[in-house]
Amino acid sequence: PSEEIITLMWSFIVSIYSIGGLLGSMFAGYFLVRFGRKKAMLLTNIPALLSSVLMGLSRVCGSFEMLIIGRMVSGVTAGLALNIHVPYVGECSPQRLRGAIAITASTAIAIGKFVGFALGLREALGVDALWPVLMAANALPALIQLLTLPFFPDSPRYLLIDKKDKEGCIKAVKQLWGDGDHTAEIDDMMAEQKAINGEKAKSVCDLFRDRAVRWQLITLFLVSSCMQLIGVNVV
């Protein structure tokens, strides 16, 4: 193929990751409600491992299509995982630490980009014979999560509000926060349960019609859009 075709192909491989991320983000809310926070996080490991296999074997099979599909599936994984991880850790953390713990996602992304950049150097895995290993490396955190996450409880808020399991909520709180007095946090969750009891979940359109949150949503949309429009993924 000509140089122009090769450039177009690599550009498509890079950009299709974001398309997969968009698709994953669209289904994250459904996964959260349908399976719960913990199970949804466990399910995200399936596309993560699938993408690793596809990209890792693409060179052996001589198939650039496998690399494209693997990149897209990897993007779907990122879209799902990021939008599921943040609610899970936020609901599992006590109020005094919730803000600090919520930013761990951004910190982990930054660390992951740095590690990926370092491993992509020619002195590491950035050579013809080893780049498939680098592409398949995202299987490692997926396997670690599969082995460790089953020992953690589901989020106390999900257990109380969505599952109506007060005993499970109290057990999860003690496992996550220790044996101290957590009555205030549990009372807050119970008050939230009463406040939203019988309320229908709002769609995105409903939120934009709500004047109380409309401008906050627009601001978040603009900030998130600008982060992508500057070409940060390509850089």
Long-range contacts (C-beta under 8 A, 24 or more apart in sequence): 9-64, 12-68, 13-64, 13-67, 13-68, 13-71, 14-71, 14-233, 14-234, 15-233, 15-234, 16-68, 16-71, 16-72, 16-75, 17-71, 17-72, 17-74, 17-75, 17-78, 17-233, 18-75, 18-228, 18-233, 19-72, 19-75, 20-71, 20-72, 20-73, 20-74, 20-75, 20-76, 20-77, 20-78, 20-79, 21-75, 21-76, 21-78, 21-79, 22-75, 22-79, 23-75, 23-76, 23-79, 24-75, 24-76, 24-77, 24-78, 24-79, 24-80, 24-81, 24-83, 25-79, 25-80, 25-82, 25-83, 26-79, 27-79, 27-80, 28-79, 28-80, 28-82, 28-83, 28-84, 29-83, 31-80, 31-84, 32-83, 32-84, 32-87, 33-162, 33-201, 36-154, 36-155, 36-158, 36-162, 36-163, 37-84, 37-87, 37-88, 37-91, 37-154, 37-155, 37-158, 38-88, 38-149, 38-152, 38-153, 38-154, 38-155, 39-154, 40-80, 40-84, 41-81, 41-84, 41-85, 41-88, 41-145, 41-149, 42-145, 42-146, 42-149, 42-150, 43-80, 44-77, 44-80, 44-81, 44-84, 45-142, 45-143, 45-145, 45-146, 47-73, 47-74, 47-76, 47-77, 47-80, 48-74, 48-77, 48-81, 48-138, 48-139, 48-141, 48-142, 49-139, 49-142, 49-143, 51-77, 51-138, 52-135, 52-136, 52-137, 52-138, 52-139, 52-142, 53-136, 53-139, 55-132, 55-135, 55-136, 56-132, 56-133, 56-135, 56-136, 56-139, 57-132, 58-132, 58-135, 59-131, 59-132, 60-132, 67-135, 70-135, 74-138, 77-138, 82-109, 87-155, 88-155, 91-155, 91-156, 91-157, 91-158, 92-152, 92-153, 92-155, 92-156, 92-172, 92-176, 93-176, 94-177, 94-182, 94-185, 95-185, 95-188, 152-176, 156-185, 156-186, 156-189, 157-189, 157-192, 160-186, 160-189, 160-190, 160-193, 161-189, 161-192, 161-193, 161-196, 166-190
